Amino acid sequence: MQFTTLALSALSAATGVFGAPTSQEAGTTSPDQVIFGVMSIRSASPVHLTAWGAEHKGIFTNLSNQDADCYNSPAQNSATFVLNKADGTLSLYTEGKPWQQLFVDRSGMGQGMMQYTTGAEPAPRNAERGGWAIDEASQHLTFAGSDAFLACPSGADSSYRILPYVGIENPAGYTDCLSIAARVVVAENPVKCLYSQN
């Protein structure tokens, strides 16, 4: 997926964030679905303006090599997402079979861990699939009414694991996490991919 010149040129705005594309600009397949990419917003940080990607059942930003099989397209280093506005679920943009859908575990054990399942794979006991939305004013992705996310160094490379903020500064054993916002970004010719499942 490539982000539009329009979206990237907005980075020079005085606010220091992207311009605000509408849901229609982000792309739709039906009135209840929105297709888009996501960039991390955190000025003067290693993750500022880096795209979200998906691999090994997790969502990351600043991935050096996303592990995905993309349909009729070269490998992509960012993920494309689909928001179902009717039920508040968020999925990865795939051919549809198998479907890859995100969930968040806000329990004491999960501490905000965000992952995705593939096909009929069940989510863990405390998983929440709904609660996703796009704030129309800011064009920030939100979960459970909040646009607060964390980017935590994954340790493997320069990538950072993305988790919704659930009141814990360094959750799930991570350290040096950064608070970020998640800006919805217009995608030119979004690419359907199947993301790694283990």
C-alpha positions as CSV (number, residue, x, y, z in Angstrom):
1,M,0.0,0.0,0.0
2,Q,1.3,3.5,-0.8
3,F,0.0,6.6,0.9
4,T,-1.3,9.4,-1.3
5,T,0.8,12.5,-2.1
6,L,-2.0,14.5,-0.7
7,A,-1.9,12.8,2.7
8,L,1.9,13.1,2.9
9,S,2.0,16.7,1.8
10,A,-0.2,17.6,4.7
11,L,2.7,16.7,7.1
12,S,4.1,20.1,6.7
13,A,1.0,21.6,8.3
14,A,1.6,23.7,11.4
15,T,-0.2,21.1,13.5
16,G,2.5,18.6,12.8
17,V,0.0,15.9,11.9
18,F,-1.7,14.6,8.7
19,G,-4.6,16.4,7.0
20,A,-8.0,15.0,7.8
21,P,-9.2,12.7,5.0
22,T,-12.9,11.8,5.2
23,S,-14.0,8.2,5.5
24,Q,-14.9,8.3,1.8
25,E,-11.4,9.4,1.0
26,A,-10.0,6.5,3.0
27,G,-11.9,4.2,0.7
28,T,-15.1,2.2,1.1
29,T,-16.5,-1.0,-0.3
30,S,-19.9,-0.5,1.3
31,P,-21.5,2.2,3.5
32,D,-20.5,0.1,6.5
33,Q,-16.9,-0.5,5.6
34,V,-13.9,1.8,5.5
35,I,-10.5,0.7,4.0
36,F,-7.4,2.6,5.1
37,G,-3.8,2.5,6.4
38,V,-2.5,3.8,9.7
39,M,0.5,5.9,10.7
40,S,1.8,6.5,14.1
41,I,1.8,10.1,15.4
42,R,4.4,11.0,18.0
43,S,6.6,14.1,17.2
44,A,10.3,13.8,17.7
45,S,10.3,10.1,18.1
46,P,11.5,7.1,16.1
47,V,7.9,6.1,15.3
48,H,6.6,9.4,14.1
49,L,4.9,9.0,10.7
50,T,5.8,5.3,10.5
51,A,3.2,3.0,8.9
52,W,1.5,0.2,10.8
53,G,2.2,-3.4,9.6
54,A,1.1,-6.8,10.6
55,E,3.1,-10.0,11.3
56,H,3.1,-13.0,13.6
57,K,-0.4,-12.2,14.8
58,G,0.6,-8.7,16.0
59,I,0.5,-5.1,14.9
60,F,3.7,-3.2,14.6
61,T,5.0,0.1,13.4
62,N,8.4,0.8,11.7
63,L,8.7,-2.8,10.5
64,S,11.8,-3.5,8.4
65,N,10.3,-6.5,6.6
66,Q,6.6,-7.3,6.9
67,D,5.9,-11.0,6.6
68,A,2.9,-11.1,4.3
69,D,1.8,-12.9,1.1
70,C,0.2,-10.2,-1.1
71,Y,-2.2,-10.9,-4.0
72,N,-0.9,-9.9,-7.5
73,S,1.5,-7.4,-5.8
74,P,5.1,-7.2,-4.6
75,A,5.6,-7.5,-0.8
76,Q,4.2,-4.7,1.2
77,N,5.8,-3.1,4.3
78,S,2.6,-1.7,5.7
79,A,-0.8,-3.2,6.4
80,T,-4.3,-2.2,5.1
81,F,-7.2,-2.3,7.5
82,V,-11.0,-2.7,7.1
83,L,-13.3,-1.1,9.7
84,N,-16.8,-2.5,9.8
85,K,-18.7,0.5,11.2
86,A,-21.9,-1.6,11.8
87,D,-20.3,-3.8,14.5
88,G,-17.1,-1.9,15.3
89,T,-14.8,-4.7,14.3
90,L,-11.4,-4.1,12.6
91,S,-9.8,-6.6,10.2
92,L,-6.8,-6.8,7.9
93,Y,-7.6,-6.3,4.2
94,T,-7.5,-9.8,2.7
95,E,-9.2,-11.7,-0.1
96,G,-11.8,-12.6,2.6
97,K,-11.0,-16.3,3.0
98,P,-9.4,-16.7,5.4
99,W,-10.5,-13.5,7.2
100,Q,-8.0,-11.9,9.6
101,Q,-9.6,-10.0,12.4
102,L,-8.1,-8.0,15.3
103,F,-8.9,-8.4,19.0
104,V,-7.8,-6.7,22.2
105,D,-7.4,-8.2,25.6
106,R,-7.8,-5.6,28.3
107,S,-7.8,-8.0,31.2
108,G,-5.1,-8.1,33.9
109,M,-3.4,-10.8,32.0
110,G,-3.7,-9.2,28.5
111,Q,-2.9,-5.6,29.5
112,G,-4.1,-4.3,26.2
113,M,-2.4,-6.9,24.0
114,M,-3.7,-6.5,20.4
115,Q,-3.5,-9.5,18.0
116,Y,-5.4,-11.0,15.0
117,T,-6.9,-14.3,14.4
118,T,-7.2,-16.1,11.0
119,G,-10.3,-17.8,9.7
120,A,-12.2,-19.8,12.3
121,E,-9.4,-19.5,14.9
122,P,-11.1,-18.5,18.2
123,A,-10.0,-15.5,20.1
124,P,-8.9,-15.8,23.8
125,R,-11.4,-15.8,26.5
126,N,-11.1,-12.1,27.4
127,A,-10.7,-10.9,23.8
128,E,-12.8,-7.9,22.5
129,R,-13.3,-7.7,18.8
130,G,-15.7,-4.7,18.7
131,G,-15.1,-1.1,19.9
132,W,-13.2,0.2,16.9
133,A,-14.1,3.5,15.2
134,I,-12.6,6.5,13.4
135,D,-13.0,9.9,15.1
136,E,-14.4,12.1,12.3
137,A,-12.8,15.3,13.6
138,S,-9.3,14.1,14.2
139,Q,-9.3,11.1,11.8
140,H,-7.7,9.1,14.6
141,L,-8.4,5.4,15.0
142,T,-10.0,4.8,18.3
143,F,-10.6,1.7,20.5
144,A,-13.3,1.7,23.2
145,G,-13.7,5.5,22.7
146,S,-10.0,6.3,23.2
147,D,-7.4,7.4,20.6
148,A,-4.5,6.6,23.0
149,F,-2.1,3.8,21.8
150,L,1.3,2.7,22.9
151,A,4.3,1.8,20.7
152,C,6.7,-0.5,22.6
153,P,10.1,-1.5,21.3
154,S,9.8,-5.1,20.2
155,G,13.5,-6.0,20.6
156,A,13.8,-7.9,17.4
157,D,14.6,-5.0,15.1
158,S,13.7,-1.3,14.9
159,S,10.0,-2.2,15.1
160,Y,7.6,-1.2,17.9
161,R,4.6,-3.3,19.0
162,I,1.3,-1.4,19.0
163,L,-1.2,-1.8,21.8
164,P,-4.2,0.3,22.9
165,Y,-3.4,2.2,26.1
166,V,-5.3,0.6,29.0
167,G,-3.8,2.6,31.9
168,I,-0.5,0.7,32.0
169,E,2.5,2.6,30.8
170,N,4.7,-0.4,30.0
171,P,2.3,-3.4,29.6
172,A,2.9,-7.1,28.9
173,G,6.5,-7.0,29.9
174,Y,7.5,-4.2,27.4
175,T,9.6,-1.3,28.5
176,D,10.2,2.3,27.1
177,C,6.8,2.4,25.5
178,L,5.8,5.6,23.7
179,S,2.3,7.1,23.8
180,I,1.1,7.7,20.2
181,A,-2.0,8.5,18.2
182,A,-3.0,6.5,15.2
183,R,-3.8,8.5,12.1
184,V,-6.0,7.0,9.4
185,V,-4.4,7.6,6.0
186,V,-5.7,7.4,2.5
187,A,-4.4,4.4,0.5
188,E,-3.7,4.4,-3.2
189,N,-4.7,1.0,-4.7
190,P,-5.0,-0.9,-1.4
191,V,-3.4,-4.3,-1.6
192,K,-5.0,-7.5,-0.2
193,C,-2.5,-9.6,1.7
194,L,-2.5,-12.7,4.0
195,Y,-0.4,-11.9,7.0
196,S,1.7,-14.4,9.0
197,Q,-0.2,-16.5,11.4
198,N,2.4,-17.7,13.9
